[in-house]
Amino acid sequence: MADKQYLQLAAQTLEMILPDNHRFILLAFPFGGNPDNRLAYVSNAKREDAINAIKEWLLKAGAAEDWMQHIK
């Protein structure tokens, strides 16, 4: 199934089960060392809100790691 198809199906499912006041960002990626593998995503959030949510998650998830110190 192509990225677009499975992501559209996942987005429809998420929209049906999440409360009305929730937004989502779904990131999907294949495992393996193939450099042609790429991240695929779908979201029902505004771009700015999605970026801020990802930043918040990265800061919480990587707070103890040195590479996170430059992200604000």
Phi and psi in degrees as GROMACS dihedral restraints (atoms count N, CA, C in turn):
[ dihedral_restraints ]
;  ai    aj    ak    al  type     phi  dphi    fc
    3     4     5     6     1   -68.7    20    10
    4     5     6     7     1   154.1    20    10
    6     7     8     9     1   -47.6    20    10
    7     8     9    10     1   -48.7    20    10
    9    10    11    12     1   -60.9    20    10
   10    11    12    13     1   -40.5    20    10
   12    13    14    15     1   -67.5    20    10
   13    14    15    16     1   -50.2    20    10
   15    16    17    18     1   -70.8    20    10
   16    17    18    19     1   -31.2    20    10
   18    19    20    21     1   -70.9    20    10
   19    20    21    22     1   -37.6    20    10
   21    22    23    24     1   -63.7    20    10
   22    23    24    25     1   -41.6    20    10
   24    25    26    27     1   -63.9    20    10
   25    26    27    28     1   -44.4    20    10
   27    28    29    30     1   -63.0    20    10
   28    29    30    31     1   -42.1    20    10
   30    31    32    33     1   -62.5    20    10
   31    32    33    34     1   -43.0    20    10
   33    34    35    36     1   -61.4    20    10
   34    35    36    37     1   -42.6    20    10
   36    37    38    39     1   -64.9    20    10
   37    38    39    40     1   -46.4    20    10
   39    40    41    42     1   -61.0    20    10
   40    41    42    43     1   -43.2    20    10
   42    43    44    45     1   -62.5    20    10
   43    44    45    46     1   -31.8    20    10
   45    46    47    48     1   -72.9    20    10
   46    47    48    49     1   -33.0    20    10
   48    49    50    51     1  -100.7    20    10
   49    50    51    52     1   -18.0    20    10
   51    52    53    54     1   -81.9    20    10
   52    53    54    55     1   149.2    20    10
   54    55    56    57     1   -60.3    20    10
   55    56    57    58     1   157.2    20    10
   57    58    59    60     1   -56.6    20    10
   58    59    60    61     1   -33.6    20    10
   60    61    62    63     1   -91.1    20    10
   61    62    63    64     1    18.9    20    10
   63    64    65    66     1  -111.7    20    10
   64    65    66    67     1   146.5    20    10
   66    67    68    69     1  -118.9    20    10
   67    68    69    70     1   165.0    20    10
   69    70    71    72     1  -140.8    20    10
   70    71    72    73     1   158.6    20    10
   72    73    74    75     1  -133.7    20    10
   73    74    75    76     1   120.2    20    10
   75    76    77    78     1  -112.6    20    10
   76    77    78    79     1   119.0    20    10
   78    79    80    81     1  -106.1    20    10
   79    80    81    82     1   132.9    20    10
   81    82    83    84     1  -134.2    20    10
   82    83    84    85     1   138.6    20    10
   84    85    86    87     1  -152.9    20    10
   85    86    87    88     1   145.5    20    10
   87    88    89    90     1   -81.5    20    10
   88    89    90    91     1   147.1    20    10
   90    91    92    93     1   -82.0    20    10
   91    92    93    94     1   158.1    20    10
   93    94    95    96     1   123.1    20    10
   94    95    96    97     1   168.6    20    10
   96    97    98    99     1   -93.3    20    10
   97    98    99   100     1     9.6    20    10
   99   100   101   102     1   -70.1    20    10
  100   101   102   103     1   119.1    20    10
  102   103   104   105     1   -66.3    20    10
  103   104   105   106     1   -13.7    20    10
  105   106   107   108     1   -81.1    20    10
  106   107   108   109     1   -13.1    20    10
  108   109   110   111     1   -65.6    20    10
  109   110   111   112     1   138.4    20    10
  111   112   113   114     1  -138.0    20    10
  112   113   114   115     1   159.0    20    10
  114   115   116   117     1   -74.3    20    10
  115   116   117   118     1   136.3    20    10
  117   118   119   120     1  -120.5    20    10
  118   119   120   121     1   146.9    20    10
  120   121   122   123     1  -149.4    20    10
  121   122   123   124     1   160.6    20    10
  123   124   125   126     1  -147.4    20    10
  124   125   126   127     1   147.6    20    10
  126   127   128   129     1  -153.1    20    10
  127   128   129   130     1   153.7    20    10
  129   130   131   132     1  -113.5    20    10
  130   131   132   133     1    16.3    20    10
  132   133   134   135     1  -100.0    20    10
  133   134   135   136     1   157.7    20    10
  135   136   137   138     1   -64.4    20    10
  136   137   138   139     1   147.1    20    10
  138   139   140   141     1   -53.6    20    10
  139   140   141   142     1   -47.3    20    10
  141   142   143   144     1   -61.6    20    10
  142   143   144   145     1   -42.3    20    10
  144   145   146   147     1   -65.1    20    10
  145   146   147   148     1   -40.2    20    10
  147   148   149   150     1   -63.9    20    10
  148   149   150   151     1   -44.4    20    10
  150   151   152   153     1   -62.8    20    10
  151   152   153   154     1   -43.4    20    10
  153   154   155   156     1   -64.1    20    10
  154   155   156   157     1   -38.1    20    10
  156   157   158   159     1   -65.0    20    10
  157   158   159   160     1   -41.7    20    10
  159   160   161   162     1   -65.7    20    10
  160   161   162   163     1   -41.3    20    10
  162   163   164   165     1   -60.3    20    10
  163   164   165   166     1   -45.0    20    10
  165   166   167   168     1   -59.9    20    10
  166   167   168   169     1   -44.3    20    10
  168   169   170   171     1   -63.8    20    10
  169   170   171   172     1   -44.6    20    10
  171   172   173   174     1   -61.7    20    10
  172   173   174   175     1   -42.2    20    10
  174   175   176   177     1   -63.5    20    10
  175   176   177   178     1   -40.7    20    10
  177   178   179   180     1   -72.0    20    10
  178   179   180   181     1   -42.9    20    10
  180   181   182   183     1   -71.7    20    10
  181   182   183   184     1   -31.9    20    10
  183   184   185   186     1  -116.0    20    10
  184   185   186   187     1    22.7    20    10
  186   187   188   189     1   -56.1    20    10
  187   188   189   190     1   -33.9    20    10
  189   190   191   192     1   -89.0    20    10
  190   191   192   193     1     0.2    20    10
  192   193   194   195     1  -100.5    20    10
  193   194   195   196     1   138.6    20    10
  195   196   197   198     1   -59.8    20    10
  196   197   198   199     1   -36.0    20    10
  198   199   200   201     1   -66.9    20    10
  199   200   201   202     1   -13.9    20    10
  201   202   203   204     1   -85.4    20    10
  202   203   204   205     1   -11.3    20    10
  204   205   206   207     1   -63.0    20    10
  205   206   207   208     1   -26.5    20    10
  207   208   209   210     1   -88.6    20    10
  208   209   210   211     1    -7.1    20    10
  210   211   212   213     1   -91.6    20    10
  211   212   213   214     1   124.9    20    10
